[in-house]
Amino acid sequence: MRNIIQRFGAAMFVPVLLFPSAGILLGLTVVLLNPHLFPFAVEGSTYVKIVSIFQKASLVLFQNMPMLFALGLPIALAKKASGRAVLAAFISYLTFNYFIGGILDIRSEQLGINYQVGKTGLIEIAGVLTLDTSIAGSIMTAAFTVWIHNRYFDLRLPEWANVFTGTPLIVIICFPLMLVLAVLTVLVWPSIQNGIQSLQIFILNSGAFGVWLFTFLERILIPTGLHHFVYGPIYFGPIVTDGGTVNYWISHISEFANSTKSLTELFPQGGFMLIGMGKVFGCSGISMAIYATAKPENKKMVLGLLIGATVTAVLTGITEPIEFTFLFIAPILFVVHAFLAASMAAIMYMLGVSGNFYSGIIDFIFQNWLPLGANHWMAYVIQVTIGLTFTAIYFFVFKFLILKFNLITPGRSDINIKLFTKSDYQNSKKSKSSNQSDTEFETNDLIIQQAIAFIEGLGGKENIIQLTNCATRLRIEVSNPELVQKVAYFQSYGAINVVYKGQSLQIIVGLTVPQVREEMSILLK
């Protein structure tokens, strides 16, 4: 069950990775339409009309978020033919909503639902008015479809029925399943919506403590891979605001930019999007502390290790490369990290900071500072001041704890962690036992070599049952854990760390993990 939940968390990250680029374009259009910065941005002018076209186009991902999740989840969840699984999930999602629309069209009065465009709780999807199930509907339909796909995609039918083999069979099986799911949704979802509205009020009334608790839980659950289930329903679902906080911020960003009210008054839900503070300001302090406590002879190696990981965390908000460099060596440091990140977010919220700050500094700039800077610059000065103060706190606290308890963070031992080279790979092949293949892959592509080494380290392709990935980690299920190499083996081939949990493993690779996973999949075939 833990492995299944982790796979769902990783799958949710597939569509999420698309949002930063769309957010940058949106932020730029808001800036370009700001008359304080561009006096010629006059309503009705050709300039405004052209920029408005780009602004509307930049909303395509955010305004179709449920459909994006329905299409994105099968990519990571399907065990085979993921492209076909995406098509089947798309058809199932539309069928599900069309069933709901048909039921409401006939029985809305009996169900007590005001079935009219623009009413709360309803949304139009692909031309039909249906219940707004947000990403919950996407996840349900995608999950059931992929489950059917994984079980029956390869099912052999009689020769006369071969035309239905594969995706057509999946769609046929899912059709009645979507009807059952639609009926249950129509009966249950309105009550869930009422409960969600009550939960929204409760969460917003929790104030700074709610922000602290949410941020702490999101950080502390990263090692388990379950943190996606903490922020996902809030950022992309209806738990705090209809449509998710990300979509709400994007939809109202022009309104917020032109208002002089405080950010927490305009968007109190934004307190739950301040988790990026620990990523940008916290990880910077952590990296400096690790570097400062490394042995002099290892500082150059540690610097090379930390620069890439820190830049990744600061720019994109993906923190696993830096956090996993110390997580399993000194878990107490990760608890301190979660505590400090939560405290920083809560303090900023109390002093009026709110907005779309769940990612890295790229989003800080293009979705917050640039478009809203004219009227909210003081809040951002406070934000940066507190952030840099916490960078210093992180540095001194981590440095003190590392030295006080002699924690063996990178650079404090004689173990050399490095990316491997072609010659390293060839030498390791030569040292293998004689019953292994002598095939040499004459290539300078480190990704391919890394994929080969990981497969061998996992006990060979026969030992690998399942292979998926999230933003920075390979997630593997093996048949025999005893055949898997130790952490040092994978680190010698460029991995940051490895998480062992019975037959389930996570190899923390970094941002090249999609390419490594793709090469491994090709080799496994």
C-alpha positions as CSV (number, residue, x, y, z in Angstrom):
1,M,0.0,0.0,0.0
2,R,2.9,2.4,0.8
3,N,4.4,1.7,-2.6
4,I,1.1,2.4,-4.3
5,I,0.6,5.7,-2.5
6,Q,4.1,6.8,-3.3
7,R,3.5,6.0,-7.0
8,F,0.4,8.2,-6.9
9,G,2.5,11.0,-5.3
10,A,5.1,10.7,-8.0
11,A,2.4,10.6,-10.7
12,M,0.9,13.8,-9.5
13,F,4.2,15.6,-10.1
14,V,4.0,14.9,-13.8
15,P,1.5,17.6,-14.6
16,V,2.8,19.9,-11.8
17,L,6.1,20.3,-13.6
18,L,4.3,22.1,-16.5
19,F,3.0,24.9,-14.4
20,P,6.2,27.0,-13.8
21,S,6.7,27.7,-17.6
22,A,3.1,28.8,-18.0
23,G,3.3,30.9,-14.8
24,I,6.4,32.7,-16.2
25,L,4.5,33.7,-19.3
26,L,1.4,34.8,-17.3
27,G,3.6,36.9,-15.0
28,L,5.3,38.6,-17.9
29,T,1.9,39.5,-19.5
30,V,0.6,41.0,-16.2
31,V,3.8,43.1,-16.1
32,L,3.4,44.2,-19.7
33,L,-0.2,45.3,-19.1
34,N,0.7,47.4,-16.0
35,P,0.1,51.1,-16.9
36,H,2.4,52.2,-14.1
37,L,5.3,50.5,-15.8
38,F,4.2,51.0,-19.4
39,P,2.2,54.2,-19.9
40,F,1.2,53.1,-23.4
41,A,-0.7,50.1,-22.0
42,V,-4.0,51.9,-22.5
43,E,-7.3,49.9,-22.5
44,G,-8.4,49.3,-26.1
45,S,-5.0,49.9,-27.7
46,T,-3.5,47.5,-30.2
47,Y,-0.7,46.8,-27.7
48,V,-3.1,45.8,-24.9
49,K,-5.1,43.6,-27.3
50,I,-1.9,41.7,-28.5
51,V,-0.6,41.2,-25.0
52,S,-4.1,40.0,-23.8
53,I,-4.0,37.3,-26.4
54,F,-0.8,35.9,-24.9
55,Q,-2.3,36.3,-21.4
56,K,-5.3,34.2,-22.3
57,A,-3.1,31.6,-23.9
58,S,-0.9,31.4,-20.7
59,L,-4.0,30.3,-18.7
60,V,-4.6,27.2,-20.7
61,L,-3.0,24.8,-18.2
62,F,-4.4,26.5,-15.1
63,Q,-8.0,26.6,-16.4
64,N,-7.9,23.0,-17.5
65,M,-6.1,21.6,-14.5
66,P,-8.4,18.6,-13.8
67,M,-8.1,17.4,-17.4
68,L,-4.3,17.9,-17.2
69,F,-4.2,15.5,-14.2
70,A,-6.4,13.0,-15.9
71,L,-3.9,12.9,-18.8
72,G,-0.7,13.2,-16.7
73,L,-1.2,10.5,-14.1
74,P,-1.3,7.5,-16.5
75,I,2.2,8.5,-17.8
76,A,3.7,7.5,-14.4
77,L,1.1,4.9,-13.3
78,A,0.9,2.7,-16.5
79,K,3.2,-0.3,-16.4
80,K,3.1,-0.7,-20.2
81,A,2.1,1.4,-23.3
82,S,1.7,4.6,-21.2
83,G,0.7,6.6,-24.3
84,R,-2.3,4.2,-24.9
85,A,-3.1,4.5,-21.2
86,V,-3.3,8.3,-21.5
87,L,-5.7,8.0,-24.4
88,A,-7.9,5.6,-22.5
89,A,-7.9,7.8,-19.4
90,F,-8.8,10.8,-21.4
91,I,-11.8,9.0,-22.9
92,S,-12.8,7.7,-19.4
93,Y,-12.6,11.2,-17.9
94,L,-14.9,12.7,-20.6
95,T,-17.3,9.7,-20.3
96,F,-17.5,10.2,-16.6
97,N,-18.4,13.9,-16.9
98,Y,-20.8,13.3,-19.7
99,F,-22.6,10.7,-17.6
100,I,-22.8,13.2,-14.7
101,G,-24.1,15.9,-17.1
102,G,-26.8,13.6,-18.4
103,I,-27.9,12.5,-15.0
104,L,-28.1,16.1,-13.7
105,D,-30.0,17.2,-16.8
106,I,-32.7,14.7,-15.9
107,R,-32.6,14.4,-12.1
108,S,-31.1,17.7,-10.9
109,E,-34.3,18.9,-9.2
110,Q,-34.8,15.6,-7.3
111,L,-31.1,15.8,-6.2
112,G,-31.5,19.4,-5.0
113,I,-28.9,20.7,-7.5
114,N,-29.4,24.0,-9.3
115,Y,-28.3,22.8,-12.7
116,Q,-27.4,26.2,-14.4
117,V,-24.2,27.6,-15.9
118,G,-22.4,29.8,-13.4
119,K,-23.8,28.1,-10.2
120,T,-21.4,27.1,-7.5
121,G,-20.3,23.5,-7.6
122,L,-20.7,23.2,-11.4
123,I,-18.2,23.4,-14.2
124,E,-18.3,23.1,-18.0
125,I,-15.9,20.4,-19.3
126,A,-15.6,19.6,-23.0
127,G,-19.0,21.2,-23.8
128,V,-21.0,19.6,-21.0
129,L,-22.1,21.1,-17.6
130,T,-21.1,18.7,-14.9
131,L,-20.2,18.6,-11.1
132,D,-16.9,20.3,-10.3
133,T,-15.0,17.4,-8.9
134,S,-11.7,19.2,-9.4
135,I,-8.7,16.9,-9.4
136,A,-10.5,14.3,-7.4
137,G,-12.5,13.3,-10.4
138,S,-9.4,13.2,-12.5
139,I,-7.6,11.0,-10.0
140,M,-10.5,8.6,-9.7
141,T,-11.1,8.1,-13.4
142,A,-7.3,7.9,-14.2
143,A,-6.7,5.4,-11.4
144,F,-9.5,3.1,-12.4
145,T,-8.6,3.3,-16.1
146,V,-4.9,2.6,-15.5
147,W,-5.8,-0.3,-13.2
148,I,-7.9,-1.8,-16.0
149,H,-5.2,-1.0,-18.6
150,N,-2.5,-2.7,-16.6
151,R,-4.6,-5.8,-16.2
152,Y,-6.2,-6.3,-19.6
153,F,-4.1,-4.3,-22.2
154,D,-2.3,-7.5,-23.2
155,L,-5.3,-9.8,-23.1
156,R,-5.5,-12.0,-26.1
157,L,-9.0,-12.1,-27.7
158,P,-10.3,-14.6,-30.3
159,E,-9.2,-13.9,-33.8
160,W,-12.6,-12.6,-34.8
161,A,-12.5,-10.0,-32.0
162,N,-8.9,-8.9,-32.5
163,V,-10.1,-5.4,-33.5
164,F,-11.0,-4.8,-29.9
165,T,-7.6,-5.9,-28.5
166,G,-5.7,-3.2,-26.5
167,T,-7.1,0.3,-26.0
168,P,-10.5,-0.4,-27.4
169,L,-11.0,-3.2,-24.9
170,I,-9.9,-0.9,-22.1
171,V,-12.4,1.8,-23.2
172,I,-15.2,-0.8,-23.4
173,I,-14.6,-2.1,-19.9
174,C,-14.3,1.4,-18.5
175,F,-17.6,2.6,-20.0
176,P,-19.9,0.9,-17.5
177,L,-17.4,1.5,-14.8
178,M,-17.6,5.3,-15.4
179,L,-21.4,5.1,-15.3
180,V,-21.3,3.5,-11.8
181,L,-18.7,6.1,-10.7
182,A,-20.8,8.9,-12.1
183,V,-23.9,7.7,-10.2
184,L,-22.0,7.4,-7.0
185,T,-20.4,10.9,-7.5
186,V,-23.8,12.5,-8.2
187,L,-25.2,11.0,-4.9
188,V,-22.1,11.7,-2.7
189,W,-20.2,14.7,-4.1
190,P,-22.7,17.5,-3.2
191,S,-22.3,16.5,0.5
192,I,-18.5,16.4,0.1
193,Q,-18.6,19.9,-1.4
194,N,-20.5,21.2,1.6
195,G,-18.0,19.6,3.9
196,I,-15.1,21.1,1.8
197,Q,-16.7,24.6,2.2
198,S,-16.8,24.1,5.9
199,L,-13.2,22.9,5.9
200,Q,-12.1,26.0,3.9
201,I,-13.5,28.3,6.6
202,F,-11.8,26.2,9.4
203,I,-8.4,26.2,7.6
204,L,-8.5,30.0,6.9
205,N,-9.4,30.7,10.5
206,S,-6.4,28.7,11.7
207,G,-4.2,31.7,10.8
208,A,-0.4,31.6,11.3
209,F,-0.6,28.3,13.3
210,G,-2.3,26.6,10.3
211,V,0.4,27.9,8.0
212,W,3.1,26.6,10.4
213,L,1.5,23.1,10.8
214,F,0.9,22.8,7.0
215,T,4.5,23.8,6.1
216,F,6.0,21.5,8.8
217,L,4.0,18.5,7.6
218,E,4.8,19.2,3.9
219,R,8.6,19.2,4.7
220,I,8.7,16.4,7.2
221,L,6.9,14.0,4.9
222,I,9.4,14.4,2.0
223,P,11.4,11.2,2.9
224,T,8.2,9.2,2.6
225,G,7.1,10.6,-0.7
226,L,3.7,11.4,0.8
227,H,4.2,15.2,0.9
228,H,2.3,15.4,-2.5
229,F,-0.8,14.4,-0.6
230,V,-0.4,17.3,1.8
231,Y,-0.1,20.1,-0.7
232,G,-1.9,18.6,-3.8
233,P,-5.5,18.9,-2.5
234,I,-4.8,22.5,-1.4
235,Y,-2.8,23.8,-4.4
236,F,-4.7,21.9,-7.1
237,G,-7.9,20.8,-5.4
238,P,-10.8,22.5,-3.6
239,I,-9.7,22.1,0.0
240,V,-8.9,25.7,0.7
241,T,-10.4,27.5,-2.3
242,D,-12.5,26.4,-5.3
243,G,-10.2,25.1,-8.1
244,G,-7.1,25.2,-5.9
245,T,-4.9,28.0,-4.6
246,V,-2.6,28.0,-7.7
247,N,-5.5,28.4,-10.1
248,Y,-7.2,31.0,-7.8
249,W,-4.0,33.1,-7.6
250,I,-3.4,32.9,-11.4
251,S,-7.0,33.9,-12.1
252,H,-6.9,36.9,-9.9
253,I,-3.3,38.0,-10.3
254,S,-4.2,41.2,-12.3
255,E,-6.7,42.1,-9.6
256,F,-4.2,41.7,-6.9
257,A,-1.6,43.7,-8.8
258,N,-3.9,46.7,-9.1
259,S,-5.0,46.7,-5.4
260,T,-3.3,48.5,-2.6
261,K,-4.8,46.2,0.1
262,S,-2.4,43.9,2.0
263,L,-1.6,40.6,0.4
264,T,-2.9,38.6,3.3
265,E,-6.2,40.5,3.1
266,L,-6.5,39.9,-0.7
267,F,-5.4,36.3,-0.6
268,P,-5.3,34.8,2.9
269,Q,-5.1,31.3,1.4
270,G,-1.6,32.2,0.1
271,G,-0.2,31.5,3.5
272,F,-0.3,27.8,2.6
273,M,1.8,28.5,-0.5
274,L,4.8,29.9,1.5
275,I,6.6,26.5,1.5
276,G,9.1,27.9,-1.0
277,M,10.7,30.0,1.7
278,G,12.5,27.0,3.1
279,K,13.5,25.9,-0.4
280,V,15.0,29.2,-1.4
281,F,16.4,30.7,1.8
282,G,16.7,27.5,3.9
283,C,18.5,25.3,1.5
284,S,21.0,28.1,0.8
285,G,21.9,28.2,4.5
286,I,22.1,24.4,4.7
287,S,24.5,24.3,1.8
288,M,26.8,26.9,3.3
289,A,26.8,25.0,6.6
290,I,27.7,21.7,5.0
291,Y,30.5,23.4,3.0
292,A,31.8,25.2,6.0
293,T,32.0,22.0,8.1
294,A,33.7,19.9,5.4
295,K,37.3,18.9,5.7
296,P,39.6,21.3,3.9
297,E,40.8,18.7,1.5
298,N,37.2,17.8,0.6
299,K,35.8,21.3,0.2
300,K,36.3,21.4,-3.6
301,M,34.4,18.1,-4.0
302,V,31.6,19.3,-1.7
303,L,31.4,22.6,-3.5
304,G,30.8,20.8,-6.8
305,L,28.2,18.6,-5.2
306,L,26.3,21.4,-3.5
307,I,26.3,24.1,-6.3
308,G,24.1,22.1,-8.6
309,A,21.8,20.9,-5.8
310,T,21.5,24.4,-4.3
311,V,20.9,26.1,-7.6
312,T,18.2,23.5,-8.4
313,A,16.4,24.2,-5.1
314,V,16.7,28.0,-5.3
315,L,15.6,28.3,-8.9
316,T,13.0,25.6,-9.3
317,G,12.0,24.7,-5.7
318,I,13.0,21.0,-6.2
319,T,14.9,20.3,-3.0
320,E,15.5,16.6,-3.0
321,P,19.0,16.8,-4.4
322,I,20.2,19.0,-1.5
323,E,18.0,17.5,1.3
324,F,18.9,13.9,0.5
325,T,22.6,14.7,0.8
326,F,22.1,14.8,4.6
327,L,18.7,13.3,5.3
328,F,19.7,9.7,6.0
329,I,23.2,10.6,7.4
330,A,21.7,13.0,10.0
331,P,17.9,12.8,10.2
332,I,17.8,15.2,13.1
333,L,18.9,17.9,10.7
334,F,15.9,17.3,8.5
335,V,13.6,17.7,11.5
336,V,15.3,21.0,12.3
337,H,14.9,22.0,8.6
338,A,11.2,21.3,8.7
339,F,10.8,23.3,12.0
340,L,12.7,26.3,10.7
341,A,10.9,26.3,7.3
342,A,7.5,26.3,9.0
343,S,8.6,29.0,11.4
344,M,9.8,31.2,8.6
345,A,6.6,30.8,6.6
346,A,4.4,31.6,9.7
347,I,6.4,34.7,10.6
348,M,6.2,36.0,7.0
349,Y,2.5,35.4,6.9
350,M,2.0,37.3,10.2
351,L,3.8,40.2,8.7
352,G,1.6,40.3,5.6
353,V,3.4,38.1,3.0
354,S,1.1,36.0,0.8
355,G,1.2,34.8,-2.8
356,N,2.3,32.0,-5.1
357,F,5.5,31.1,-3.3
358,Y,5.4,27.3,-3.3
359,S,8.2,26.8,-5.8
360,G,11.5,28.5,-6.5
361,I,12.8,32.0,-7.1
362,I,11.8,31.9,-10.8
363,D,8.1,31.8,-9.7
364,F,8.9,34.3,-7.0
365,I,10.0,36.8,-9.6
366,F,7.5,36.2,-12.5
367,Q,4.4,35.3,-10.5
368,N,4.8,37.7,-7.6
369,W,7.6,40.3,-7.5
370,L,7.4,41.6,-11.0
371,P,3.6,41.8,-11.5
372,L,2.7,42.9,-8.0
373,G,5.9,44.9,-7.1
374,A,4.4,48.3,-7.8
375,N,1.8,48.2,-5.0
376,H,3.2,45.5,-2.8
377,W,7.0,46.1,-2.8
378,M,7.1,46.7,1.0
379,A,5.7,43.2,1.7
380,Y,8.4,41.8,-0.6
381,V,11.1,43.8,1.2
382,I,9.9,42.2,4.5
383,Q,9.9,38.8,2.8
384,V,13.5,39.0,1.6
385,T,14.7,40.5,4.9
386,I,13.2,37.7,6.9
387,G,14.3,35.1,4.4
388,L,18.0,36.2,4.5
389,T,17.8,36.4,8.3
390,F,16.6,32.8,8.3
391,T,19.4,31.9,5.9
392,A,21.8,33.0,8.5
393,I,19.9,31.1,11.2
394,Y,20.0,28.0,9.1
395,F,23.7,28.4,8.6
396,F,24.6,28.8,12.3
397,V,22.2,26.2,13.6
398,F,23.2,23.6,11.1
399,K,26.9,24.3,11.6
400,F,26.6,24.1,15.4
401,L,24.7,20.8,15.2
402,I,27.1,19.2,12.7
403,L,30.1,20.1,14.8
404,K,28.5,19.5,18.2
405,F,27.3,15.9,17.4
406,N,30.0,15.2,14.8
407,L,27.4,14.5,12.1
408,I,29.1,12.9,9.0
409,T,27.6,15.2,6.4
410,P,29.3,15.3,2.9
411,G,32.9,16.2,3.1
412,R,33.4,15.2,6.7
413,S,34.5,11.6,5.9
414,D,37.0,10.2,3.5
415,I,34.4,8.6,1.2
416,N,34.6,10.2,-2.3
417,I,31.2,10.7,-3.9
418,K,31.5,11.5,-7.6
419,L,29.9,11.2,-11.0
420,F,31.4,8.2,-12.8
421,T,33.2,8.4,-16.2
422,K,33.4,6.1,-19.2
423,S,36.6,4.6,-18.0
424,D,35.1,4.0,-14.5
425,Y,32.2,2.1,-16.1
426,Q,34.5,0.0,-18.3
427,N,36.8,-0.8,-15.4
428,S,33.8,-1.9,-13.3
429,K,32.6,-4.1,-16.1
430,K,36.0,-5.8,-16.3
431,S,35.8,-6.5,-12.6
432,K,32.5,-8.4,-12.9
433,S,32.4,-12.2,-12.7
434,S,33.1,-14.1,-15.9
435,N,29.5,-15.3,-16.3
436,Q,28.3,-11.7,-17.0
437,S,28.1,-10.2,-20.5
438,D,31.3,-8.7,-21.8
439,T,29.4,-6.3,-24.1
440,E,30.9,-2.9,-23.9
441,F,28.8,0.2,-24.7
442,E,31.2,2.5,-26.5
443,T,29.6,5.8,-25.7
444,N,30.3,9.0,-23.9
445,D,26.7,9.4,-22.8
446,L,26.8,9.3,-19.0
447,I,23.0,9.0,-18.8
448,I,23.1,5.7,-20.7
449,Q,26.1,4.4,-18.7
450,Q,24.3,5.4,-15.5
451,A,21.2,3.5,-16.6
452,I,23.3,0.4,-17.2
453,A,25.0,0.7,-13.9
454,F,21.8,1.1,-12.0
455,I,20.2,-1.9,-13.6
456,E,23.2,-4.0,-12.7
457,G,23.2,-2.6,-9.2
458,L,19.5,-3.5,-8.8
459,G,20.4,-7.2,-9.5
460,G,19.8,-7.2,-13.2
461,K,16.7,-6.7,-15.3
462,E,15.2,-10.0,-14.1
463,N,15.1,-8.6,-10.6
464,I,13.3,-5.4,-11.5
465,I,9.5,-5.7,-11.2
466,Q,8.5,-2.1,-11.6
467,L,10.2,1.2,-12.6
468,T,8.8,4.7,-12.3
469,N,10.1,8.1,-11.3
470,C,9.1,11.5,-9.9
471,A,10.9,14.8,-10.2
472,T,14.2,13.6,-8.8
473,R,13.9,10.0,-7.8
474,L,13.7,6.6,-9.4
475,R,11.1,4.5,-7.7
476,I,11.8,0.7,-8.1
477,E,10.2,-2.5,-6.9
478,V,12.5,-5.5,-7.0
479,S,11.9,-9.2,-6.7
480,N,14.8,-10.0,-4.4
481,P,16.2,-7.1,-2.2
482,E,19.3,-9.1,-1.3
483,L,20.6,-8.8,-4.9
484,V,20.6,-5.0,-4.7
485,Q,23.9,-3.2,-4.1
486,K,24.6,-1.0,-1.2
487,V,24.3,2.8,-1.2
488,A,28.0,3.3,-2.0
489,Y,27.7,1.5,-5.3
490,F,24.9,3.8,-6.5
491,Q,26.6,6.9,-5.2
492,S,29.8,5.9,-7.1
493,Y,27.6,6.2,-10.3
494,G,26.2,9.6,-9.5
495,A,23.2,8.9,-7.2
496,I,22.8,11.2,-4.3
497,N,21.3,8.6,-2.0
498,V,19.2,5.5,-1.9
499,V,16.1,4.7,0.2
500,Y,15.6,1.0,1.0
501,K,12.1,-0.2,2.1
502,G,11.8,-4.0,1.6
503,Q,11.2,-4.6,-2.0
504,S,10.7,-0.9,-2.7
505,L,13.6,1.4,-3.4
506,Q,14.1,5.1,-4.2
507,I,17.3,6.1,-6.0
508,I,17.7,9.9,-5.7
509,V,19.3,11.0,-9.0
510,G,18.4,14.7,-9.5
511,L,16.7,16.5,-12.4
512,T,18.1,14.1,-15.0
513,V,16.0,11.3,-13.6
514,P,13.4,11.3,-16.5
515,Q,16.2,10.7,-19.0
516,V,17.8,8.0,-16.8
517,R,14.4,6.3,-16.3
518,E,13.8,6.4,-20.1
519,E,17.1,4.8,-20.9
520,M,16.6,2.1,-18.2
521,S,13.2,1.3,-19.6
522,I,14.7,0.9,-23.1
523,L,17.4,-1.4,-21.7
524,L,14.9,-3.4,-19.8
525,K,13.0,-4.1,-23.0
